[in-house]
Amino acid sequence: MILEGGIEKTTVNGRTTYDFKVFRIGPKHVIGMYEEINSFVSYVKDAAEGGSSKEMAFVLVGEPGNGKTFFVEFLAGRYRSFLGREENRKYTFKFQHLDQLGTYGRIATIESQTYEDPMILATNLFELPDDNRTFLTREMGLADPEVETLFANYRPLGACSGFIWNEIRAHCSGDLERMLAFVEVIPVPLTESLGTVTGKYPAKDKITSSAVDLLGEESIQRLLYITDTNNPYRFDLRRGALARVAGGGIHFSDEIFKNKKDLVQVYLGVIQNRNIEIDGYKWPIDTLIIATSNNSEFHRFLSEKEEAPIVDRCRLCYVAHNTNYKLQRDLTAYALGSETRTTLTKESLHQDPNLNYAASVGAVLSRLPRSEKLTPVETMKLAAGEVAGEKSIKTLAEVIDTLNQDPEIINRFGQKGLGQRNLGRAIQLLIESSETNEGQCMFACDVFKALERIVLDYVGEAKDRAKYLEDIKTAKGLYRERIMTEMFNAYMDEPFAIRKDVMNYVNMIIGIDAENLGPDKMWKYKDPQSGDLKALKIDERYVNSVEERLGLKTEEQRDSFRTSIRKIYGQKISVDPNYDFMDNLELVKAVTDVRLKSDIAGAGSLIGALANRTNEENQKLYDRMVTTMLNKLGYCRTCAQKTIEYFCTQEDEN
C-alpha cells in the first residue's frame, strides 16, 4: 500500500530523505513527519522481509499535540480504503451445519474468531504437513515453488478452528469432500465501528481495565450450548481488541505505558510471540502493533527498571514537532478550521491575510532550541529550506547533530515547544475575544496576545515559559517586517510591488558587469519565468542605496554580497524558475526601506501621512491604500484599518 502510492526524494534539514505520497492524500493528511514516516516504512518493510521487526511493536514517543495519534489514525484510514478495493479484499472462513455434529446445541455456524485466511486452512487440511503439501501439488495443481512460498509463512490453525476442524474430520470419517462442505469462505467485514482490521485500545484506569479487553474471556452464553467442556470455542476472543484485528490488521494501543503492569505484560507476550494465549490455548495472530506514548509517561515507565523487557520489544520512534514554518501553514489551516467561522451573533468572521503567517511563525519559533551558531530566525529559515544570510544548511545540520547527541530526549531538536493543541487553544481565545467579535475579523496581531496567554496558562516550567515568551516577541518582529512590505504594496497599488523591486535589484547586480552593457545602461536578459527577452535599465544609485541599507560599507563587502546573491540565483533558478528571493528577509527589508524613502521621503513620512489625516491629501492617500487592501490584498475594513494603525505605531520594531 505504501509503496504503490509513489516515493519522492526530498531534502529536510540538509539531509536527503524520502517522501511517501500515500501519507499526503486527502483534504486532511499528514504534514511533515519525514523522519518518523521513513522509520515506520523501514520497520514495516523489515518485518515483511522476516527481519527482527516482526517480533516488535512500533512505538511513537513525543510531546502531546505533535500528531502521533493523528498519524496512526490516518494510516488506519488509508489501510481500510486500500482493503476496500476488490483486488485487495481480505477473506476468512466459517464453519456451517455444525448442528449436525451434535455437540454445539443450537450453534449452527462459527466464524474463525481471529479472521484466519482461507490459505491457513488450506495448509492445515490434513494432520501431517507432508500430506498438505502433496494435496496442494497434486489436487490443486500448484507448482513446488508456489507450495514452498505458502509454507514459508505456515502457521497452525487457532485453537478453536483446529478443534472444530478435527471434530468435522471425525464426523466425515476423513472424507475431504464432505469435510469441505462444512466450510464457507466469506469476506472480512470492514466496518470501522466494529473494530475489525483496524482497532484501537485506549489506556484505561487501573480498576476498569483488564486483560479481557485485549484477549477475550470465557463466554457463559457459549457454555450453555457446548457440551464438550474441552472445546476452546468456549472462549469468546472477539470480546478482546486483538482478535478483531488478527487477520492482517493494525492494532493501535493509545498511551501504551499508561496501562497497568499486568496489561503491559500481556502486550509483552503478544508482541513477542504474536499469539493470543488463554489457559494454554493458542491463537496465532497476524497483526501490526503500533502504540503511542507521551514523554513523561515513557520516562516514568523507564525509571521502573524491571519493565525493561517490554521496551526491549519496541521499536521506539521519537516524534518531533513540525519545525518548518512553511509546512506549519497547512497545520495552522487545520487549526483554523475548514468551515466558515462566525461571530457569536452568527455574522461572518473574516480572516486577516497575515493571520496564518503570524500564528505559524509564533508556534514554530517556540519549537526551535537556542544555539550559539544560529539566531532563532536563521534557524527557522534554514529549517524551511530558505536562505539565511551567509549561514548555510550545513550549520543547521551540525546544530541538529549536536543536539541529538543529548541522552535527554526533550532537549533534542524540535522535541519541545507549543504543540498543535496549544495553537488550537490560542485560536479559540482569539475567536472568543470581544475585539474579534466586534470587528468581525480575526486580526493577525491579536494572535500573539492569545499565544502569550496560552504560554502563561499551560506551560509549567519557568525556563520554558521565559523562552516561549521571547520567541513570541521575535515572531512579532517578523510580523512587523511583513507589514512594512504589505504597506508598500498597498501604497504602490500592486500586490507584488516589493517582489518586482527585489527581482529588479537581483537582475541589476547580475547585469551590472555584463559585456553587452551600453552607455545607456540598458541590459537585455531572458526572464526564466516567462522565457521572454526583457530590457532593464541598471540604476546604480538604487543598487548602492539597497546595499547601504544592508550595512555594506566597503567595496569588498558589496562584491561579496553580490557574489552570494548570484550564487543563490544560479542554484535556485535552475530548480525553481519562480524563485523570487522573498525569503531573504534582510534584502526584502532593505528594498522596502529604499523604495519608501525614494517614493515618499521615508517610511516615517508615510506613517505621518497615514496617522495625521487632517489635510485632504493625506486622507486621499489613506483611502486609496485602504481601497487597495480591500480589493487587491484580501483585507476587510477592520483588519485594513488595524494594520495601518499598527504600522503607524513604533511597536515591535527590530
C-alpha positions as CSV (number, residue, x, y, z in Angstrom):
1,M,0.0,0.0,0.0
2,I,2.7,2.4,1.0
3,L,5.0,1.7,-2.0
4,E,2.3,1.9,-4.7
5,G,1.5,5.4,-3.6
6,G,4.8,6.6,-5.0
7,I,8.1,7.9,-3.5
8,E,9.9,11.2,-4.0
9,K,13.3,12.4,-2.7
10,T,13.3,15.5,-0.6
11,T,15.8,17.4,1.5
12,V,14.9,18.0,5.2
13,N,17.3,20.0,7.4
14,G,20.2,19.4,4.9
15,R,19.7,15.7,4.6
16,T,18.2,13.7,1.7
17,T,15.2,11.7,2.8
18,Y,12.1,10.1,1.1
19,D,8.6,11.3,1.0
20,F,5.9,8.6,0.7
21,K,3.0,10.1,-1.2
22,V,0.4,7.7,0.4
23,F,0.6,9.9,3.5
24,R,-0.2,13.1,1.6
25,I,-3.6,12.1,0.1
26,G,-6.9,13.7,1.1
27,P,-8.0,17.0,2.4
28,K,-6.6,16.4,5.9
29,H,-3.4,14.5,5.5
30,V,-0.1,14.1,7.4
31,I,2.1,17.2,7.2
32,G,5.9,16.8,7.5
33,M,7.0,14.0,9.8
34,Y,9.5,12.9,7.2
35,E,11.9,11.1,9.5
36,E,9.2,9.4,11.5
37,I,7.4,8.1,8.3
38,N,10.8,6.9,7.0
39,S,11.4,5.0,10.3
40,F,7.9,3.5,10.1
41,V,8.2,2.4,6.5
42,S,11.6,0.9,7.2
43,Y,10.2,-1.0,10.2
44,V,7.2,-2.4,8.2
45,K,9.5,-3.4,5.3
46,D,11.9,-5.2,7.7
47,A,9.0,-7.1,9.3
48,A,7.6,-8.1,5.9
49,E,11.0,-9.4,4.9
50,G,11.3,-11.6,8.0
51,G,13.7,-9.3,10.0
52,S,13.7,-8.7,13.7
53,S,10.9,-6.1,13.4
54,K,8.3,-8.8,13.1
55,E,8.7,-9.5,16.8
56,M,8.5,-5.8,17.8
57,A,5.9,-3.1,18.2
58,F,6.3,0.4,16.7
59,V,6.0,3.0,19.5
60,L,5.7,6.7,18.8
61,V,7.0,8.8,21.7
62,G,6.7,12.5,22.0
63,E,5.1,15.6,23.5
64,P,1.3,16.0,23.5
65,G,-0.1,17.6,20.4
66,N,2.5,16.8,17.8
67,G,0.5,14.4,15.6
68,K,1.2,10.9,16.9
69,T,-2.4,9.7,17.2
70,F,-3.4,11.6,14.1
71,F,-0.6,9.8,12.1
72,V,-1.8,6.3,13.3
73,E,-5.5,7.0,12.7
74,F,-4.7,8.4,9.2
75,L,-2.6,5.2,8.4
76,A,-5.6,3.0,9.6
77,G,-8.0,5.0,7.4
78,R,-5.7,4.6,4.4
79,Y,-5.4,0.9,5.1
80,R,-9.2,0.4,5.3
81,S,-9.6,2.2,1.9
82,F,-6.9,0.0,0.4
83,L,-8.5,-3.2,1.6
84,G,-11.9,-1.9,0.4
85,R,-10.7,-2.3,-3.2
86,E,-11.9,-5.6,-4.7
87,E,-8.5,-6.9,-5.6
88,N,-7.2,-6.3,-2.1
89,R,-10.1,-7.7,-0.1
90,K,-9.3,-9.9,2.9
91,Y,-11.2,-13.2,3.3
92,T,-11.8,-15.6,6.1
93,F,-13.9,-18.7,6.6
94,K,-16.7,-20.0,8.7
95,F,-17.9,-23.5,9.7
96,Q,-21.5,-24.2,8.8
97,H,-24.1,-27.0,9.6
98,L,-22.4,-27.6,13.0
99,D,-25.8,-28.6,14.5
100,Q,-25.2,-32.0,12.6
101,L,-22.2,-32.7,14.9
102,G,-24.4,-32.8,18.0
103,T,-22.0,-31.1,20.4
104,Y,-22.9,-27.5,19.6
105,G,-26.5,-27.3,20.6
106,R,-28.3,-24.6,18.6
107,I,-25.0,-23.1,17.3
108,A,-25.1,-23.7,13.6
109,T,-22.3,-21.5,12.2
110,I,-19.0,-20.4,13.7
111,E,-16.7,-17.8,12.1
112,S,-12.9,-18.1,12.6
113,Q,-12.5,-16.0,15.7
114,T,-9.3,-14.4,14.6
115,Y,-10.4,-13.9,10.9
116,E,-7.9,-16.6,9.7
117,D,-7.2,-16.5,6.0
118,P,-8.6,-19.5,4.0
119,M,-5.0,-20.3,3.0
120,I,-4.2,-21.1,6.6
121,L,-7.0,-23.7,6.5
122,A,-5.6,-25.0,3.1
123,T,-2.2,-25.6,4.7
124,N,-3.8,-27.4,7.6
125,L,-6.4,-29.7,5.8
126,F,-4.5,-32.8,6.9
127,E,-2.9,-33.6,10.2
128,L,0.5,-34.2,8.6
129,P,2.3,-31.2,6.9
130,D,3.6,-33.5,4.1
131,D,0.0,-34.6,3.2
132,N,-1.0,-30.9,2.9
133,R,2.0,-30.3,0.5
134,T,1.1,-33.3,-1.6
135,F,-2.6,-32.3,-1.8
136,L,-1.8,-28.8,-2.9
137,T,0.6,-30.0,-5.5
138,R,-1.5,-32.9,-6.9
139,E,-5.1,-31.8,-6.4
140,M,-4.8,-28.0,-6.6
141,G,-2.2,-28.0,-9.4
142,L,0.3,-25.7,-7.6
143,A,3.9,-25.8,-8.6
144,D,6.5,-26.9,-6.0
145,P,8.0,-23.3,-5.7
146,E,4.5,-21.9,-5.0
147,V,3.8,-24.5,-2.3
148,E,7.2,-23.7,-0.7
149,T,6.3,-20.0,-0.7
150,L,3.0,-20.8,1.0
151,F,4.7,-23.0,3.7
152,A,7.3,-20.3,4.3
153,N,4.5,-18.4,6.0
154,Y,2.9,-21.5,7.6
155,R,1.2,-21.3,10.9
156,P,-1.2,-23.7,12.6
157,L,-5.0,-23.1,12.9
158,G,-6.1,-21.2,16.0
159,A,-7.2,-23.5,19.0
160,C,-10.9,-23.3,18.3
161,S,-10.7,-23.6,14.5
162,G,-8.3,-26.6,14.8
163,F,-10.6,-28.3,17.4
164,I,-13.7,-27.8,15.2
165,W,-11.9,-29.0,12.1
166,N,-10.8,-32.2,13.9
167,E,-14.4,-32.8,15.0
168,I,-15.6,-32.3,11.4
169,R,-12.9,-34.8,10.3
170,A,-14.1,-37.4,12.8
171,H,-17.7,-36.8,11.7
172,C,-16.9,-37.2,8.0
173,S,-14.5,-40.2,8.6
174,G,-11.7,-38.2,6.9
175,D,-13.5,-37.7,3.6
176,L,-12.2,-34.3,2.5
177,E,-15.0,-33.6,0.0
178,R,-17.6,-34.0,2.8
179,M,-15.5,-32.0,5.2
180,L,-15.2,-29.0,2.9
181,A,-19.0,-28.9,2.6
182,F,-18.8,-27.6,6.2
183,V,-16.6,-24.6,5.2
184,E,-17.7,-21.3,3.6
185,V,-15.3,-18.6,2.5
186,I,-16.5,-15.1,3.5
187,P,-15.1,-11.5,3.2
188,V,-13.7,-9.9,6.4
189,P,-16.1,-7.1,7.4
190,L,-14.5,-3.6,7.1
191,T,-17.0,-1.7,9.2
192,E,-14.9,0.8,11.2
193,S,-17.2,0.8,14.2
194,L,-16.8,-3.0,14.6
195,G,-13.0,-2.5,15.2
196,T,-12.2,-5.2,12.6
197,V,-8.9,-4.9,10.6
198,T,-8.0,-1.7,12.4
199,G,-8.7,-1.4,16.1
200,K,-7.8,0.9,19.0
201,Y,-7.3,0.2,22.6
202,P,-7.0,3.4,24.7
203,A,-5.4,3.1,28.1
204,K,-8.0,3.0,30.9
205,D,-7.8,3.4,34.7
206,K,-6.3,0.7,36.9
207,I,-9.7,-0.6,38.1
208,T,-11.8,-0.9,34.9
209,S,-9.0,-2.3,32.6
210,S,-8.1,-6.0,32.4
211,A,-6.5,-8.5,30.1
212,V,-10.1,-9.4,29.0
213,D,-10.2,-6.2,27.0
214,L,-7.3,-7.4,24.9
215,L,-7.5,-11.2,24.8
216,G,-11.2,-12.1,25.5
217,E,-12.7,-14.4,28.1
218,E,-14.8,-17.5,28.8
219,S,-18.4,-16.9,27.5
220,I,-21.2,-18.1,29.7
221,Q,-23.6,-18.0,26.7
222,R,-21.5,-20.4,24.7
223,L,-21.2,-22.8,27.7
224,L,-25.0,-23.2,27.7
225,Y,-24.8,-24.7,24.2
226,I,-21.4,-26.5,24.1
227,T,-21.5,-29.9,25.7
228,D,-17.7,-30.7,25.5
229,T,-16.0,-28.6,28.2
230,N,-12.6,-29.1,26.5
231,N,-13.8,-27.1,23.4
232,P,-11.7,-23.9,23.1
233,Y,-14.7,-22.2,21.4
234,R,-16.0,-21.6,24.9
235,F,-13.6,-18.6,25.0
236,D,-15.0,-15.5,23.3
237,L,-11.9,-13.9,21.7
238,R,-13.9,-11.2,19.9
239,R,-14.6,-9.7,23.4
240,G,-10.9,-8.5,23.2
241,A,-9.5,-6.0,20.9
242,L,-6.7,-8.2,19.4
243,A,-8.8,-11.0,17.8
244,R,-10.7,-8.5,15.7
245,V,-7.5,-7.3,14.0
246,A,-5.8,-10.7,14.0
247,G,-6.3,-11.3,10.2
248,G,-3.6,-8.9,8.9
249,G,-4.9,-5.9,10.7
250,I,-3.5,-2.9,12.7
251,H,-3.8,-2.8,16.5
252,F,-3.3,0.7,17.9
253,S,-2.5,1.0,21.6
254,D,-3.0,4.6,22.6
255,E,-0.8,5.6,25.5
256,I,0.6,2.1,26.0
257,F,2.7,2.9,29.1
258,K,-0.3,4.4,30.9
259,N,-1.7,0.8,31.3
260,K,-1.2,-1.1,34.5
261,K,1.7,-3.5,34.8
262,D,-0.2,-6.8,34.1
263,L,-1.7,-5.4,30.9
264,V,1.8,-4.3,29.7
265,Q,2.9,-7.9,30.5
266,V,0.1,-9.2,28.2
267,Y,1.4,-6.9,25.5
268,L,4.9,-8.3,26.0
269,G,3.7,-11.8,25.3
270,V,1.6,-10.7,22.3
271,I,4.3,-8.6,20.7
272,Q,7.0,-11.3,21.1
273,N,5.0,-14.4,20.1
274,R,2.2,-12.9,18.0
275,N,-0.2,-15.3,19.8
276,I,-3.4,-14.8,21.9
277,E,-2.9,-17.2,24.8
278,I,-5.6,-18.2,27.3
279,D,-5.3,-21.2,29.7
280,G,-2.7,-22.8,27.4
281,Y,-4.7,-22.5,24.3
282,K,-3.1,-20.5,21.4
283,W,-4.5,-18.5,18.5
284,P,-1.7,-17.2,16.2
285,I,-2.3,-13.6,15.0
286,D,-1.0,-11.6,12.1
287,T,-1.1,-8.0,13.4
288,L,0.9,-4.8,13.1
289,I,1.1,-3.3,16.6
290,I,1.5,0.4,16.8
291,A,1.5,2.4,20.0
292,T,1.9,5.9,21.3
293,S,3.2,7.4,24.5
294,N,4.0,10.9,25.8
295,N,7.4,11.7,27.1
296,S,6.5,11.9,30.8
297,E,4.7,8.5,30.9
298,F,7.6,6.9,29.0
299,H,10.2,8.3,31.4
300,R,8.2,7.2,34.4
301,F,8.0,3.7,32.8
302,L,11.7,3.6,32.1
303,S,12.5,4.5,35.7
304,E,11.0,1.2,36.8
305,K,14.0,-1.0,35.8
306,E,12.1,-4.3,36.0
307,E,9.9,-3.2,33.0
308,A,12.9,-3.2,30.6
309,P,11.8,-6.3,28.6
310,I,8.8,-4.5,27.1
311,V,10.9,-1.5,26.0
312,D,13.4,-4.1,24.5
313,R,10.5,-5.4,22.4
314,C,9.6,-1.9,21.0
315,R,11.0,0.0,18.1
316,L,11.0,3.5,19.5
317,C,10.5,6.5,17.3
318,Y,10.8,9.9,18.9
319,V,8.3,12.3,17.3
320,A,9.4,15.9,17.0
321,H,7.1,18.9,16.5
322,N,7.0,20.4,13.0
323,T,9.8,22.9,12.7
324,N,9.2,24.1,9.1
325,Y,7.2,27.2,9.2
326,K,6.1,26.8,5.6
327,L,4.6,23.4,6.3
328,Q,3.2,24.8,9.5
329,R,0.9,27.0,7.4
330,D,-1.1,23.8,6.5
331,L,-1.2,22.7,10.1
332,T,-2.4,26.2,11.1
333,A,-5.1,26.0,8.5
334,Y,-6.2,22.7,10.2
335,A,-6.4,24.6,13.5
336,L,-8.3,27.5,11.9
337,G,-10.9,25.0,10.5
338,S,-12.3,24.4,7.1
339,E,-15.8,25.8,7.8
340,T,-16.6,29.5,7.6
341,R,-16.1,30.9,11.0
342,T,-18.8,33.2,12.5
343,T,-19.1,35.6,15.4
344,L,-21.2,34.9,18.5
345,T,-24.1,36.7,16.7
346,K,-23.7,34.4,13.7
347,E,-22.1,37.1,11.4
348,S,-19.3,36.0,9.0
349,L,-15.8,36.3,10.6
350,H,-13.1,37.5,8.3
351,Q,-9.5,36.1,8.4
352,D,-6.6,38.6,8.3
353,P,-4.4,37.5,5.3
354,N,-1.4,37.6,7.7
355,L,-3.1,35.6,10.5
356,N,-1.8,32.2,9.3
357,Y,1.8,33.5,8.9
358,A,1.8,35.1,12.4
359,A,0.4,32.0,14.1
360,S,2.7,29.7,12.2
361,V,5.9,31.7,13.0
362,G,4.9,32.1,16.6
363,A,4.4,28.3,17.1
364,V,7.5,27.2,15.1
365,L,9.9,29.6,16.8
366,S,8.9,28.1,20.2
367,R,10.0,24.7,18.9
368,L,13.4,25.7,17.9
369,P,16.1,25.2,20.5
370,R,18.6,28.0,21.2
371,S,22.1,27.7,19.6
372,E,25.3,29.7,19.7
373,K,25.9,29.2,16.0
374,L,22.5,30.4,14.7
375,T,19.9,33.0,15.8
376,P,16.3,31.8,16.1
377,V,15.3,33.5,12.8
378,E,18.2,31.9,11.0
379,T,17.3,28.5,12.4
380,M,13.7,29.0,11.3
381,K,14.6,30.0,7.8
382,L,17.2,27.2,7.3
383,A,14.7,24.6,8.7
384,A,12.3,25.8,6.0
385,G,14.9,25.4,3.3
386,E,15.3,29.2,2.9
387,V,18.3,31.5,2.7
388,A,19.7,32.8,6.0
389,G,22.3,35.3,5.0
390,E,25.7,33.7,4.9
391,K,24.7,30.8,7.2
392,S,24.4,27.5,5.3
393,I,22.2,24.5,5.8
394,K,25.4,22.6,6.9
395,T,25.5,24.8,10.0
396,L,21.9,23.7,10.9
397,A,22.8,20.1,10.2
398,E,25.7,20.4,12.7
399,V,23.5,22.1,15.3
400,I,20.9,19.3,15.0
401,D,23.6,16.6,15.2
402,T,25.0,18.2,18.4
403,L,21.5,18.5,20.0
404,N,20.5,14.9,19.0
405,Q,23.5,13.5,21.0
406,D,21.8,14.6,24.2
407,P,20.5,11.5,26.1
408,E,17.6,13.7,27.4
409,I,15.1,13.3,24.6
410,I,13.3,16.5,25.4
411,N,16.5,18.6,24.7
412,R,16.8,17.3,21.1
413,F,15.9,19.4,18.0
414,G,12.1,20.1,17.8
415,Q,11.2,17.9,20.7
416,K,9.9,20.8,22.9
417,G,7.6,23.7,22.1
418,L,4.0,24.8,21.6
419,G,2.1,21.9,20.1
420,Q,-0.8,21.8,17.7
421,R,-3.3,21.7,20.6
422,N,-1.8,24.8,22.1
423,L,-2.1,26.6,18.8
424,G,-5.7,25.5,18.5
425,R,-6.4,26.9,22.0
426,A,-4.8,30.2,21.0
427,I,-7.1,30.4,18.0
428,Q,-10.1,29.7,20.3
429,L,-9.0,32.5,22.6
430,L,-8.7,34.8,19.5
431,I,-12.1,33.9,18.3
432,E,-13.9,34.4,21.6
433,S,-12.3,37.8,22.3
434,S,-14.6,40.8,22.2
435,E,-12.3,42.7,19.7
436,T,-12.7,39.8,17.2
437,N,-16.4,39.7,17.6
438,E,-16.9,43.4,17.5
439,G,-14.8,43.9,14.4
440,Q,-16.0,40.6,12.8
441,C,-12.3,39.9,11.9
442,M,-9.5,37.7,13.3
443,F,-6.7,40.3,13.3
444,A,-3.3,38.8,13.0
445,C,-1.6,40.9,15.7
446,D,-4.1,39.6,18.3
447,V,-2.8,36.0,17.9
448,F,0.4,37.0,19.7
449,K,-1.6,38.0,22.8
450,A,-3.5,34.7,22.6
451,L,-0.3,32.7,22.4
452,E,1.2,34.6,25.4
453,R,-2.0,33.7,27.4
454,I,-1.6,30.0,26.4
455,V,2.1,30.1,27.5
456,L,1.2,31.6,30.8
457,D,-1.7,29.3,31.5
458,Y,-0.4,25.9,30.1
459,V,3.4,25.9,30.4
460,G,4.6,24.8,33.8
461,E,8.4,25.2,33.6
462,A,9.5,28.8,34.3
463,K,12.6,28.4,32.0
464,D,10.4,27.2,29.1
465,R,7.8,29.9,29.7
466,A,10.5,32.7,29.5
467,K,11.9,31.2,26.3
468,Y,8.5,30.9,24.6
469,L,7.6,34.5,25.5
470,E,10.9,35.6,24.0
471,D,10.1,33.6,20.9
472,I,6.7,35.3,20.6
473,K,8.4,38.7,20.7
474,T,10.7,37.6,17.8
475,A,7.7,36.4,15.9
476,K,6.1,39.8,16.4
477,G,9.2,41.4,14.9
478,L,8.9,39.2,11.8
479,Y,5.2,40.1,11.5
480,R,6.2,43.8,11.7
481,E,8.6,43.4,8.8
482,R,5.9,41.6,6.8
483,I,3.5,44.6,7.5
484,M,6.2,47.0,6.1
485,T,6.1,45.0,2.8
486,E,2.3,44.9,2.8
487,M,2.1,48.7,3.3
488,F,4.5,49.3,0.5
489,N,2.4,47.0,-1.8
490,A,-0.7,48.9,-0.7
491,Y,1.0,52.3,-1.4
492,M,2.1,51.1,-4.8
493,D,-1.4,49.8,-5.5
494,E,0.0,46.4,-6.6
495,P,0.0,43.1,-4.7
496,F,3.6,42.1,-5.8
497,A,5.3,45.5,-5.9
498,I,8.1,44.6,-3.5
499,R,8.6,41.3,-5.3
500,K,9.2,43.1,-8.5
501,D,11.7,45.6,-6.9
502,V,13.6,42.7,-5.2
503,M,13.9,40.9,-8.5
504,N,14.9,44.2,-10.2
505,Y,17.8,44.6,-7.7
506,V,18.9,40.9,-8.3
507,N,18.8,41.3,-12.1
508,M,20.7,44.7,-11.8
509,I,23.6,43.2,-9.9
510,I,23.7,40.3,-12.4
511,G,23.8,42.7,-15.4
512,I,26.0,45.4,-13.9
513,D,29.2,43.7,-15.1
514,A,27.7,42.4,-18.4
515,E,29.8,42.8,-21.5
516,N,26.9,43.9,-23.7
517,L,26.0,46.8,-21.4
518,G,25.9,50.0,-23.4
519,P,26.5,53.6,-22.2
520,D,22.7,54.0,-21.7
521,K,23.0,51.2,-19.0
522,M,20.2,49.1,-20.7
523,W,20.7,45.4,-20.2
524,K,18.7,42.7,-22.1
525,Y,18.1,39.3,-20.4
526,K,15.9,36.3,-20.7
527,D,13.3,36.1,-18.0
528,P,13.4,32.5,-16.5
529,Q,9.7,32.6,-15.6
530,S,8.2,33.6,-18.9
531,G,11.2,32.8,-21.2
532,D,10.7,36.3,-22.8
533,L,13.5,38.7,-23.6
534,K,13.3,41.7,-21.3
535,A,15.2,45.0,-21.1
536,L,16.2,46.5,-17.8
537,K,17.9,49.9,-17.1
538,I,20.6,49.4,-14.4
539,D,20.2,52.1,-11.8
540,E,23.5,52.1,-9.8
541,R,22.1,54.6,-7.3
542,Y,19.3,52.2,-6.5
543,V,21.7,49.3,-6.1
544,N,24.0,51.3,-3.9
545,S,21.1,52.5,-1.7
546,V,19.9,48.9,-1.1
547,E,23.4,47.8,-0.2
548,E,23.8,50.8,2.2
549,R,20.6,49.7,3.9
550,L,22.1,46.2,4.3
551,G,25.0,47.8,6.1
552,L,27.6,47.0,3.3
553,K,30.0,49.9,3.5
554,T,33.2,48.8,1.7
555,E,33.6,47.6,-1.9
556,E,34.8,44.2,-0.7
557,Q,31.6,43.7,1.3
558,R,29.4,44.7,-1.6
559,D,31.3,42.4,-4.0
560,S,31.0,39.5,-1.5
561,F,27.2,40.1,-1.1
562,R,26.6,40.3,-4.8
563,T,28.6,37.1,-5.4
564,S,26.5,35.3,-2.8
565,I,23.2,36.6,-4.4
566,R,24.4,35.5,-7.9
567,K,25.4,32.1,-6.5
568,I,21.9,31.6,-4.9
569,Y,20.3,32.8,-8.1
570,G,22.3,30.2,-10.1
571,Q,21.4,27.3,-7.7
572,K,17.7,28.2,-7.2
573,I,16.5,29.3,-10.6
574,S,17.7,26.0,-12.3
575,V,15.4,24.1,-9.8
576,D,12.6,26.6,-9.4
577,P,12.2,29.2,-12.2
578,N,9.6,31.1,-10.0
579,Y,12.1,31.6,-7.1
580,D,11.8,35.3,-6.1
581,F,14.2,36.0,-3.1
582,M,11.2,36.9,-0.9
583,D,12.5,34.5,1.8
584,N,15.7,36.7,2.1
585,L,14.1,39.0,4.8
586,E,17.2,41.3,5.1
587,L,17.1,42.0,1.3
588,V,13.3,42.5,1.3
589,K,13.5,44.9,4.2
590,A,16.3,46.9,2.6
591,V,14.4,47.2,-0.7
592,T,11.3,48.2,1.1
593,D,13.1,50.9,3.1
594,V,14.8,52.3,0.0
595,R,11.6,52.4,-2.1
596,L,9.7,54.0,0.8
597,K,12.5,56.6,1.1
598,S,12.7,57.4,-2.6
599,D,9.0,57.5,-3.2
600,I,7.7,59.4,-0.2
601,A,10.8,60.6,1.7
602,G,10.9,57.6,4.1
603,A,8.6,55.3,6.0
604,G,8.4,58.0,8.7
605,S,6.6,60.4,6.4
606,L,4.2,57.6,5.2
607,I,3.5,56.9,8.8
608,G,3.0,60.6,9.4
609,A,0.7,60.9,6.4
610,L,-1.4,57.9,7.5
611,A,-1.5,58.9,11.1
612,N,-2.3,62.6,10.6
613,R,-5.3,62.7,8.2
614,T,-6.3,66.3,8.9
615,N,-5.5,67.6,5.4
616,E,-7.3,66.3,2.3
617,E,-4.2,64.9,0.6
618,N,-3.3,62.6,3.5
619,Q,-7.0,61.4,3.7
620,K,-6.9,60.6,0.0
621,L,-3.7,58.6,0.4
622,Y,-5.3,56.7,3.3
623,D,-8.5,56.0,1.4
624,R,-6.6,54.8,-1.7
625,M,-4.4,52.4,0.4
626,V,-7.5,51.0,2.2
627,T,-9.2,50.5,-1.1
628,T,-6.2,48.6,-2.5
629,M,-6.0,46.5,0.7
630,L,-9.7,45.7,0.4
631,N,-9.8,44.9,-3.4
632,K,-6.3,43.5,-4.1
633,L,-4.7,42.3,-0.9
634,G,-7.6,40.3,0.8
635,Y,-8.1,42.6,3.8
636,C,-11.5,43.6,5.3
637,R,-12.2,47.1,6.6
638,T,-11.4,46.1,10.2
639,C,-8.0,44.4,9.6
640,A,-7.0,47.0,6.9
641,Q,-7.6,49.9,9.5
642,K,-6.0,47.9,12.3
643,T,-2.9,47.0,10.2
644,I,-2.4,50.7,9.2
645,E,-2.8,51.7,12.8
646,Y,-0.2,49.1,13.8
647,F,2.1,50.3,11.0
648,C,1.8,53.9,12.4
649,T,3.0,52.8,15.9
650,Q,6.6,52.1,16.8
651,E,5.7,48.8,18.4
652,D,7.9,45.6,17.8
653,E,10.5,47.5,15.7
654,N,13.5,45.2,15.3
